[in-house]
Amino acid sequence: MKIYTRLCLLLLLLVISSLKCADGDVRVHIINRLGDGKRMDVHCRSKDDNLGCQTVEDNCEMAWSFSVNFWGTTLFYCDIQWEDSVWRHFNAYDASRDYRRCRSECRWMISKEGWLYGYNQEGEDWELFPFKKT
């Protein structure tokens, strides 16, 4: 009976590790396209990680990578501000929304007009997203 239990545990560990490896890492990019040399301050975090506040120069980006958790509930959210604007909020990665949309790369762009665009890997196009109220 001990051997059967050990084999079951080993099989379970193999299945879990293969599921995690199959998903791989996701890389998130936040791109500043405000123009006119405008910098933006970006503060991103999740339940477990705080990436701190970073200043992103015009025509530059910030990026980070992570692995989606086993339960598929990973959520990274960001607050963004430029010049004298109010802070704007959006979910940079929400597993329930982005599992297929940006499976390995999540690209976000703040346009010259101050709009938020997200790149859809599946549809290979940029989509307009609303900022959320903070």
Disulfide bonds with the S-S distance in Angstrom:
Cys44-Cys78 1.97
Cys102-Cys106 1.83
